[in-house]
Amino acid sequence: MATERISILLTMLMCLVGIRAFAYDVAIDNADGVTIFYNYINNGTELEVTTGIYSGCVNIPEEVSYMNRTRKVTSIGNYAFSECSNLTSVTISNSVKLIHDFAFFKCNNLTSVSIGNSVRYIGGFSFAFCNSLTSINIPDSVTEIGWNAFAACYNLLSVNISNNVTTIGGYAFKDCYSLTSLSIPNRVTSIGEHAFANCSSLISVAIPNSVTIIGSCSFENCTSLTSVVIPNSITYFASYLFHNCSSLTSITIPNSVTSIGNGVFQGCSSLTTVTIPNSVTLIGNSVFDDIDLLSVVSCIEQPFGISGIASDDRVFSKNTFYNATLYVPNGTIGKYKTCEGWKDFLYIEEELPSNISGLENTNKKEPIRFGLDGRMIIAPRKGINIIKHFNGKVQKVLVR
């Protein structure tokens, strides 16, 4: 009993003074003289970097020799470098295939990371709260970015995502306040919920045709976001997808979309015109609330009920209901005037305007531009620019 009490007291004392307790199978100095701690994995045939006290620059070797045996280093374990506040740079060898959860969590002074060309998976929270990282290059070997992988990397300016990534996990880049540019590769099929939420410096996003699922709140509170390209592969706008994107001036709801979830564009106060395609069969609550729209173009030929002006969850703001013009297809004005929610518009006109395409700011003069690689560009770039005008016209222009 006395021994147990002493053990408990020692454990409590370690917690109080912040001593980092860890277990390992072998501890071996690398070529730079830095001690790295390992555990045996895969029945002792390989090694995994495990929890230790690390500082400065750490180079993880491809293989390690110990007791006349050489083994490959193939994994970085859970919490391996977690909260190593004196760690400044890491080079991960090409033998490493997995970076597990919380591997570099809260390494506040980590400024440089080189990820080897064999890494397939970047685990959840693996680089979360690494506040000194300004850029990250994710190699082509990576196919999945886990939940919260780079969340709250406040100073992360740019991310180069591997061309082979198929999944961007939920919250993966949430709260990366400084992130200004983002290129999503053509193999990504799903973007998790809150993946880029609160990226308040992000200006534009082009989502490729490979993406079929975008989770709820994925771009919520991206307050500098001015334009988004959404492909025809998307059939559902998840709830609060662009909630409070207050600088968003242009977005097109593709004809593939059949349902729009709750609050998708709520608080997108720079939008003045909305076009809803005929493919839409469901519009959730508060979708366009907190926006003073000047016009609403509904291409829906068989209108269905929506939350009206008397509801706390009204689809449109009161100002929109009372001041905007609702344009509807020829021969449908009678249906709209008797349909729940739509009938609350004070001004309804038949015949769709031919010059309105998508959701766009009528004061916006600059069309959407792309480079030859298909990626959106913010301003004219030397060489061939592909310009998509709001009337649907596409042209190639040589910029000298």
N, C-alpha and C positions, 0 to 999 in steps of 0.2 A: 504493500500500500504506500509506503514511504517513497519507493522508487517511482510509482505512478504519479504521486504528487509532484515530485521533482521534475518529472518529464513534462507534466502539464504546465508547471511554472516556467520551465525553459521555453516551451512553445509560446506561452503568453508573452514572455519577455522578448522573444525574437520578433513577434508581431509588433510590439510596442516600439522597438528601436529600429524597425524597418529592415532587419537582416533578411536577405533573400535565401531561403532554404531551397536546395535542389538535390536531385539524385541523378547519377549518371553511371554508365558502365566503364568508360575509359575517358581519360583526359590527355590530349596529345597536342604538343605545340606544332603550329603550322610553320611554313618556311620563313615567316616573318617573326617567329618567336612568340606569337600570340597563342595562348592556350584555348583550345576549343573542346567542348565537352560533347560526348557522343553516347548514344545507346545502340545496342545491337537490334536490328530488325530483320524481318524475312528469314527467321530461323538462323540468325547469326551470320548471314551471308552479306549483309549490307549494313551501313551505318546511317544514323539519323542525328543531326545536330540537336542537342537538347539544352535545357535551361542552364544558364550560367551567368557569370558577371562579366560582361564584355564592354570594352571601351575603345575609342579611337577607330582606326581602320581595321576591318576584319576581312580577310580573304578566305573563303571556304574552299578547301581543296577538292579535287575530283576524287582522290583516293587517299587512304591512310594506311600506313604500315604499322603493325603492332604485334609483338611476339612472333615475328617471322611470318605474319599473315598480312596480306594486302586486301583491303575491302573498299568498294566504291561508296562514296557519300551520295546518297540518293534522295534524302529528305531533310527538311527543316521542320522540327517538331512543334507542337503546340506550345506557345509561350516561350520559345527558345531564346529570343532576344527581348522579350516583353519588358518595357519600362527600363531599359538600359539607357539612362539619360546621358551617358558620356559616349555613346556610340555615335560616330560621325559618318562613316561610310562602310558599305558592305559590297563585296563582289561575290556573287553566287556562281559557282562553277557549272560547267555544262553537263555534269553528271547528275545534278539535282533535278528531280522530276516533280516534287511536290513541295509547296510552301503551305504549311498547315495553319489552322486558325490561330489568331493572336500572335503570330510568329514575331512581328516587329511592333506590336501594339505599344503606343505611347513612347516611342523612341524620339523624344522631343528635339534632339540635336542631330538627328540623322539627315544629312544633306544630299547624299549620293547613294544610289542603289543601282547595281548592274545585275540584271537577272539573266541567268544562263539560258542557252538555247534549247534546253531539254525540259524546262518547267512546263507542265501541262495545266496545273491548277494553282490559283492564288486564293488561299483560304479566307474565310470570313474574319473580319477585323484584322487581317494580317498586317496592314500598314496604317490602320486607323489612328488618328491623332499624331501622326508624324508631321508636326507642324513646320519643320524646316525643309521639307521636300518641296522643290519648286517645279520639278518635271519628272516624268516617269516614262520609260520605254518598255512596253510589254511585248516580248518577242513572239514570233509566229508560232512557236510551239504551244503557247497558251491557248486553251479552248474554253476555259471557264474562269470568270472572275466572281468570287464568292460575295456573300452578303457583307456589307459594310467594309469591304476590302480596303478602300481608301477614304472612308468617311472621315470628315473633320480634319482633312489635311488642308488647313486654312490657307496656306501659301502656295498651294499647287497651282501653277499657271497653265500647264499644258500636259496632255496625256496622249501618247501614241499607242493606240490599242492594236494588238496583233490582228492580222488579217484572217486568222483562223478561229478567233473567239466566236462562239455561238451563243453564249449566255452571259449577260451582265446582271449580276445578282441584285436583289433589293438593297437599297441604301448604299450601293457600291461607292458612289461619289457624293453622297449627301453632305451638305455643309462645306463643300470645297468652294469657299467664297471667292477665291481669286481666279478660279478656272475661267478662262476667256474663250478658248477654242476647243473643239471636240470633233473628232472624226469617228463615226461609227462604221466599222467595216461591213462588207456585203454578206458575210456569213452569219451575222448575229440574227437569231430568230426570236429572242425574247429579251426584254428590258424589264427588270423587276421594279416593284413598287418603290417609290421615293428614290429611285436610282440617282437622279441628279437634282433632287429637291434642294432648295436654298442655295443653288449655285448662282449667286446674285450678280456675278460678272459675266456670265455666259451670254453671248450675243446672238449666235445663230446655231441651228442644229439641222442637219440633213439626215433623215432616217431612211436607210436603204430598203429596197423591196423585199429583202429576205426576212425582215421583221414582221411577225404576225401577232405578237403580244406586247403591249406596253402596259405596265402595271399602274395602279392608281397613284396619283400624286407624283408621278415620275419627274415632272418639271415644275412642280409647285414652288411658288415664290422665286422663280428665276426672273427677277425684276428688270434685268437688262436685256432679256431675250426679245428681239424684235421680229424674227421670222423663223418659221419651222417648216420644213418640207416633210410631209407625211405621205407614205406610199399607198397604193391601192390594195396592198396586202392586209391592211388594217380594217377590221370589220366592226370593232367596238372601241369607243373612247371611254376608258376607265374613269371612274369618279375622280374629280379634282385634278385631272391630268395637267392642266395649265392654270390651275387656280392661282390668282394674284400675280400673273405675268403681266404686270402693269404697263410694260413697254411694247407688248405684242401688237403690231400694227397690221400684220398680214398672215393669214393662215387659210389653207383650203381644206375643207372637209371633203375627202374623196368620195366618189360614188359607191365605193365598196362598203362604207360605214352604214350599219343598220341601226345601231343604238348609241346614244350619247348619255353617259352616266351623270350622276349628280355633280353639280358644281364645276363642270369641266372648264368653263371659261369665266367663272365667277371672279370678279375683280380685275378682269383684263380691260382696264379703263381706257386704253388707247384705241380699242376697236370701235369703229363707227358704223360699219356695215356688216351684216351677217347673211350668208347664203347657206340654206339647209337643203341638201340634195333629196331627190325623190326616194332614194334608197332607205332613208331613215324611217324607222317604224316605232321608235321609242325615244323620248326625250325626258331625262330625269329632272329632278328638282333643282332649282337655283342655278341652272346651267349658264344663263347670261345675266344673272342678277349683279347688282353693283356696277352696271355699265349703262351709260346713257347713249344708246344706239340711235342713229338718225334714220336708218332703214333696216328692215328685215325682209329678206327674200326667201320665201318658202316655195320650193319646187315640188312639195308634197301634193300629189293629186288626190289622195284620199286622207284628209286630215284626221288626226286622232286627238283625243283629249290631252291637255297639258295642265300643269298647275297655273291657275290664273292669278289675277291681280289681288284677290282677297286672301290668298294663301300666304302663310309665312314662308313657304318654300317656292314662291312664284318663279317661273322659268325666266321671265324678263323683269327688269326693274319697273317701278311705277312710271318713271319718266319715259321709258321706252313704250310702255303700253299707251300712255297718254299723248306722246309727241311724235313717235316714229311712224313712218309709213310701212305698212305690211303689204308687200307685193305677193300676189298669189297667181297660180296658173289660170289661163282663160277657162271660163265655165265653172270655176270652183268657189267664187266669192260667196255664194249662198251657203255652201257647206261650212266655210270658215266663220261666217257670221252666226252660225248656230252651234259651232263646235266649242266644247269646254276649253276655256283658256284663250284660244285664238279670238273668240268673239269679244274679248276685253280690249282689243286694239281699237282705238278711236278712229284711226284712219286706215282703211283697207282698200287697195286698188287691185284690179285685175290686170293681167299681162305683165310678164316678168321683164324687167329692164334688160336689154341686150348687152349693156356695157358693164354689168356687175358679175364678177367671177370670184367665188370663194369669199373668205372673210378678209376684207381689206379696208384700210384707211383711205377714204376718198381723196385725202390731201396728199397721199404718198405719190411721189413722182418717180422714184427710182424703181425699176423692175428688179426681179430676182435674177442674180447672175450665178453662173456655174463655170468652173474650169473644164478643160477637156477630160479630166479624170472623173467628172460627175460630182465633184464636191462644191458646195456652195461657197462663194466668195463675197466678201462684204463690199469691196470697192473694185473698180476696173483694174485688171491685172494685165501686164504686157503679154502679148500673144493672142490666141483665139479665146474669146469669151462667148459663152452660150447664154443668151438673154431670153428669159421667159417673161412676156408682158402679161398684164392682168386681163387682157382680152383673149388670152390663150395663144397668141402668136409667139412662135419661137424662132430666133434668128441667131446666126453666128456673126460675130463682129471682131475684126482685127484691131487690137489696141497696141499702138506704137509707143 
